[in-house]
Amino acid sequence: MRISSYPQQFDQSINIKIVTESEGHCIISLTNEKGRIRVMVGVNLSQGVNDIVVDKMETLETGLYHLQVKNTEAKILYNTELIKQ
């Protein structure tokens, strides 16, 4: 499984690309600096390329966020820091 996200400095949305060899499910979460989950989305994945857009984030406060993608067993598959402008 390969996972990437962009842009690193976001305003209204984040794009996440997940390439997988099998179908599955994952949970995407965006946590602020205080450790509070601000966005959580469950996504069903199909085999191949999955382009996911997490949007409507214009109401989030500016600052540093942690983006995580986890599988159904809560194993972290992807972890990165993003900045809300």
Beta strands, then each sheet from edge to edge (+ up, - down):
strand 1: 2-6
strand 2: 9-10
strand 3: 14-20
strand 4: 24-32
strand 5: 37-45
strand 6: 48-54
strand 7: 63-71
strand 8: 76-84
sheet 1: 1+ 3- 6+
sheet 2: 2+ 8+ 7- 4+ 5-
end
